[in-house]
Amino acid sequence: MTAAGKTMRVAVWYNNRDVRIEERPVPRIGPGELLVRVDASGICGSDAMEWYRIDRAPLVLGHEIGGQVVEIGDGVERFRVGDRVSAAHHVPCNTCYYCLRGHHTLCETLRRTNFDPGGFAEYIRLPAINVDRGVFLLPDEMSAEEATFIEPLACVLRGQRIAGLRSGDSVLVIGSGIAGLLHILLARALGARRVMATDINQFRLDTARELGADTVIPAEENLPDRIRQSNQGRLADLVIVCTGATPAALQALASVEPGGTVLLFAPTDPAVTLPLSLHQLFWRTDVTVTSSYANSPADFQTALDLIRAGSVLVPPMITHRLGLSQTGLGFQLVAGAQDSIKVIIEPQR
């Protein structure tokens, strides 16, 4: 196809209760760029964080995609029309101070790059910098909907690498939504000795157990006591916080073994602060508290390889497949955080 004179449907986000289907011109590509037909696009929990993006609305969101190349710009040599691909929406410059120190997600270029317009559209334009370092061919055996897990798994992979997960560690995941479940699966794949999970929602606890958590703990129970009962009398070597709720962070600090690590994976509202006793928490306990944001192209490729190999089995997490016209329902499901895990939008229907 050529973009000239054609229009497409897009789902435009005004807030989590107001998502409108509109028509826009299909993006025109330039040198070094690609036009990709979006076959599947996952709704990320961050897409539904109103406080994070409401002042920039209206927006076409969606950054977890699988699709097919339909048009190629001048100078593109690595891809062909018909190639099935996934893509990173944020890519680093690879030359700045932070990139050269291995902190690609601190790169200003990474934070400025994006799709045009976003994954909840029938087609997206991939800028030349994304094509250069952020487009990945999908193997024949990987579906477009499986490809929507590559980006979130890449973020999880980076988080566990920063947290220093080691084979034989015990791991507690607080918050068993899509990010928490991916942490459970990856920790298991990387050799964790015991994986425990907690949540306020029974549906998510049941899913965590089905996906490999050794112990699931309702959030209202005494978490440190239950961890010790399950973990040979010890607290968790690594605690991963996958919810922005303040009590979860405090639970994490009470649930980590001396010498262990707390990974604050989920963002919080900017106004959130924690009352901490630095003396009690850090002095003579060697507890590490760290955080993680986004991923690098290398993480993206590794995540793709893990899914392709079946080391991280993602299809069981898909609870909803919706057409583009149902994107508003998808946002309500994700924002409600009830009986849904992975919600996928299929823009071609």
N, C-alpha and C positions, 0 to 999 in steps of 0.2 A: 504494500500500500504506500501511497504518498500522503503527507499530511495536508497538502494544499486543499482548502475548501471544505474540509471535513470537520464535524463536531463530535464530541464525546460526552458521555454522562460522567459526572463527578458527584461524590457525596461531600457536601460542604458542612463543616462543623461550626456551629455557633455556640453551643454548649452541649452538655451530655443529654439534654432533653430536646434539643433542637438541631437535627441534622437534616439538611435539605438536599434533594437530588436536583442538580442544575446541569445545564449544558454549557460547555466551553469549547473553543477551538482545540483540535488536537495540536499539541505543541509542535512547532517546527524545529527541526534539529539543524545544527551547524557542524562545522568541521570537528572531527574527533568525537562526535556525540552518537548516541543510540536512541532510537524510539523503541520502547518495549511495551508489548501488550501484557497487561496485568491479568493473570489467571487466578491468582489467590493472594490475598493480603490479610495478615493477621492483625487483630486489634490488640495492641500492647496496653498493659496497665497504665503506662505513662501517657498514652493517648487520652485516657479518661481523667487525668489529673487537671481539673479545671483551674486550680490556683496557678498552675505552671504556665498556662497558655491563653487564659480567657482574655487577657488584655491585647492579644494579637488576633483574635477571631474577627472575621470568619477565616477558616483555614481548611485546606484539603490535607488531612493527615494520612497516616499509613506509611510504615517504613519496613515492614516485614513481608517481603514479596517473593513470588515465584512467577515467571512469565516467559515470554518468547520475543526475541528480537524480530522486529518487522521492518525497520529502516535503519540504514547505516550512513553515518556522515563521512565526508571526505577524509581520508587518512587513516581510517580505522582498518586495521589489518588482522586483529586477533579474533574477530567475531564475524559471523555470517548471518544473513537473514535466515530465520528458522531455528537458530540456536536457542536452547532453553537455558535460562539464566536466573540467578538471584543476584542481588546487588546490595552493597552497603550504602546507606544514605549519607553517612558522615565518613569522610576520608581525610587522612592527615597529609601534611606537606612533605614529611619525611626528611626535612632539612633544618627545622628550627631547633632551638635549645632543648625543648621538651622531647621532640621526636628522637633526637640524637642521644638522649638519656633514657630512652625506652618508655617515656610517658606520652605515648601518642594521643591519648584522650585529653591531654591538656593543651593540645595544639589548637591555635586560633583558627587555622584553616579547617580542621575537623569540625569545629563548632559552627562554621559558616556554611559548609557544604550541605546539599540536600537534593532530593528529587524535585522534578517539576511536572505536575504540581504536588503529587503525593500518591501513595499506594491505593487510596480509595477512589480510583479513577480507572477508566477503561484503558488508558495509555499514559505512560510517563516518559519524559525526556530525561536521559542520564547525561549530565554535563561531562565534558571531556576529562576532567580530573577524576571523576568517578569511574569513567570507562577505563582510564589508565591504571587505576589501582584498586577498584572496588567492585568489579563485575566478575562473577564466577560462573563457569559452565556447570550445569547440573548433569550428573550422570543419568543414563537412561532409566535406571531403576528408581530414581528419586522423583516423587510427584511434586507438583507445584505446591500443594498444601504442606507437604513435608518441608519444602524449602522455606516456608514462613517461619520455621523454628530455628533457622540457621543464625539469624541475627540475635535473638534473645539467648540462644545457647552460647554464642560467642561472648556476650556480656557476662554470663554465668562463668564461663571458662576463665575469663580474665579475673573475675572476682576470686575464684578459688586459687588461682595462681598467686595473686597478691596475698591472700590469706595464708598461703604456704601449706595447703592440705597435703598430708603425707599418707601413704599407704599404712593402714593400721590405726589411723585416727578414729576417734568417735566424733560424730557430727550431729548437732542439733540444728534443725531448720525451723525458724519461727515464722509462720505464715506460709500456708500450703496452697497458694494460688499458682499461676503458671510459672512464675520465677522460682518459687519454693520447690515446686515439683521438679523443675529442671535441675535445681541444685541437688535434690535427692538422687536423681538418676545419674548425674555426673559424679557425685561423691561415690556412689556405688561403683561406677565404671572405673574410677581412679583408685579404688582399693580401700575405701573407708571400712573399718572393722565393724562399726555399728552406726546406723543412721536412724535418728529419731526426729519426729515432726510434731508440731503443735499448730492449732488453729482454733478459731472460735466457731467454725462452721463444720458440722458433722460430715457433710457431703465431701468437703475437701480432705478431711481426715481419712475418710474411707478411700478416697482416690490415692492419697499418699501411701496408705497401706498396700493397695493394689499395685502401686508402681515400685514398691520395694523398701519402704520404710520398715525397719524392724519393730519400732515402737511408735505408736501415735498417742498423743496426750492432749485431751481437751484443755483449752487455755485457762479454764477456771480452776484447774487442779494445781496443787503445789508442785511447780515445775522442777525445782532442784531435787526435791524428794523423789519424784518419779524418775528423774534421770539417774540418780544414784541406784535406785532399785533395778533399773534396766542395764546399768553400765558398770557392773562390778564395784559398786560403791563410790565411783568417781563421777564428777561432773563432765561436761563435754569438752573435748580438746579444741573443737572449733564450733562456734555458734554463728549461724548466718541469719541475719534479720531481714526478712522479706516483706515487711509491712512497715508503713510509716507511723504507726501508732506509738505514742510515747511509752505506754506500759510495756510494749514489746522490747524496746531498747533496755529498759530497766530489768526486765526478766532475763535478757541476754547476759547482762553484767553479773546477775546472781547465779547464772547457770554455767559459767565457764570455769574450767579447771585451772588452778594456778599454772602459769606457763603456757596457757592456751591463748586463743585468738577469738575476738569478736569481729565479724565482718558486717558492717552496716551497709547492706546492699540496696535497700529501698530508700528513696528520698522521703523527706518529711516536709511538711509545710514550713516555710521560711521562719515562722515565728516560734517554732518548737525549740525549747532548750531542755537540758537534762540536769537535775540536781545530783551532783556527784560528790562523793567523798574521795578526793584524790588520795588521801592517806590510806584509806581502807582498800581502795580498788587497786592501786598500783604499787604501793610500797611493799617490797618483799613478796610480791605475787607474780611479777613478770608477765602480767596480762597485756596483750597487744590489742588495741582497738584501731581498726582501719576501715577504709571504705573503697568503693570501686564505682567507676562510671564508664559506660559504653564499652567499646572494644576496638581492636586494631584489625587491619586486613589479615594479619597472620592468625588472629583468633578466629576470624570469619572462616578462613580456609580450614582450620583445624576442626571447627564445629561442623562444617560440611562433611569432613571426613568421618567424624564420629557418628553422624547420622547415617551416612552411606554404609558404614561398616556394621550398623545395628548395635553399636556400643551404647548409644542413647536412643531408645525406642520411643518415638514421639507420637505416632498416630493414636495411641490410646488416650491421649490428652485432649483430642478434638471432641468437643461436645456440641458445637453448632457450626453449620455451614449455611451461610445466608447470601442471597443475591444483593447486588448493590443497593437496590431500593429498600432493603431491610437494614441498612447500616445503622440507622437510628436505634433500632431494636438491639443491634449488637452492642452499641455503646451503653444502653441501659443494662444489658446483661453483665457487661464487664464492670461498670460502675457499681452495680448492685452487689457483686461478689457473692452470689448465692449458689445456684445450681448450674454454674458454668465454669469451665476451665479455659479451653482455647476456643475462641470465636473467630472464625475465618470468613472473610467477605470474598465472594467470587464475582468480580466486576463484569464478567462477560455474560452474566445471566440476571 
